[in-house]
Amino acid sequence: MRIIHVITRLIIGGAQENTLLTVEGLHHRYGDDVTLITGPAEGPEGDLFGRAEQLGLKVELMPELVRAVRPGTDFRAYRLLRQAIRRLQPEVVHTHSSKAGISGRAAAWHERVPAVVHTIHGLPFGPSESPMKNRAYVALERWAANRCHAIVSVCDSMTDQALEAGVGRPEQYSTVYSGMDVNTFLDPPRSRDEVRHELGLADDEIAFGTVARLFERKGHDDILAVAPAVLAANPKVRFVFIGDGLLRDRLIAETERLGLRHAFQFVGLVPPGRIPELLGAMDAIVHPSLREGLARVLPQGLLTGRPVISYDVDGAREVVLPETGVLLPPRDLPGLQAAILRLAAAPGLREALGREGRARFAHQFRHETMTAQLRSLYGRLLETRNSH
């Protein structure tokens, strides 16, 4: 098949890793002619261009495809996407993320691409956005849903929320869980002891890891809010923040103000390949983010055999079950504090929850499973189109 994938930024992030693994699988396993069109990787998160090059994937950089809303630039991006589609003649255009999803679907629809697909990795509207923003995003997403044949959600919850907002029709939707290299999480490349030693974690310290951009609504502030009470009750607890972002200096300053700098480790930006060994070095994962599709760190933590604590947002409840971790109402700080202390005090419980998570989710999150499901969807769409 000739396929174009379109994404706004190829930064180090869940939606981007998911897209790159899809493009890699289509190219290497199925021999498809795949081009990935992406905007510039702005921001401190790092990018995946090197990895794409290493894998021998075709990537076209479109500087006009920016994340911020800029009507003039956005219209140029739309025109350039139409030109790229005319030049590459794809049978399938698959868009990701909100901005690329709107421009990309409009361009593909107007160029009469036989199969136009969009993946919702996370909705741009929701309770954590302002009412005005929500109205604008819902209107745009409804408009774009009429310009594609299929919508893929990374969890059932995304489908429910989108349909509730009047975005698309039920028959357009299917759920394809975000894929990852499962084997490296089941068996991380470096030993737990070695990585803990590097992080300066003592054998008797209980490490709670968080993998997320240091950014608003990712939950770091809530961890800081409960940390004084947690450490007063159990001085052996440690918090490890993996990732970088705009809030780094502010978060470090806050740990110093609280007199808790010793209990926080800021690992910074790491290549995706190091995530399995870092999660393996933790005792549990805590991810109190307020807006996600389905945060990759939740299944990743479970695959390394670690229990997870998460707020009940978006797709979290599909993996954080009573048998695999602790699910809390958003912003439930007393609950967050209690969950951290409960897991810190119970190594047997941590072991049991993590073991169950590994057993349940190993197949579901394999990138091979994701790519096979997406390719099968493309095939069905093209078949339907050809039979009409």
Buried (B, 14 or more C-beta within 10 A) or exposed (E): BBBBBBBBBBBBBBBBBBBBBBBBBBBBEBEBBBBBBBBBBEBBBBBBBEBBEEBEBBBBEBEBBBBEEEEEBBEBBBEBBBEBBEEBEBBBBBBBBBBBBBBBBBBBBEBEBBBBBBBBBBBBBBEEBEEEEBEBBBBBBBEBBEBBBBBBBBBBBBBBBBBEBEBBEEEBBBBBBBBBBBEBBBEBEBEBEEBBEEBEBEEEBBBBBBBBBBBEBBBBBBBBBBBBBBBEBEEEBBBBBBBBBEBBEEBBEBBEEBEBBEBBBBBBBBEBEBBBBBBBBBBBBBBBBBBBBBBBBBBBBBBBBBBBBBBEBBBBBBBBBEEBBBBBEBEBBEBBBBBBBEBBBEEEEBBBBBBBBBEBBBEBBBBBBBBBBBBEBBEBBBEEEEEE
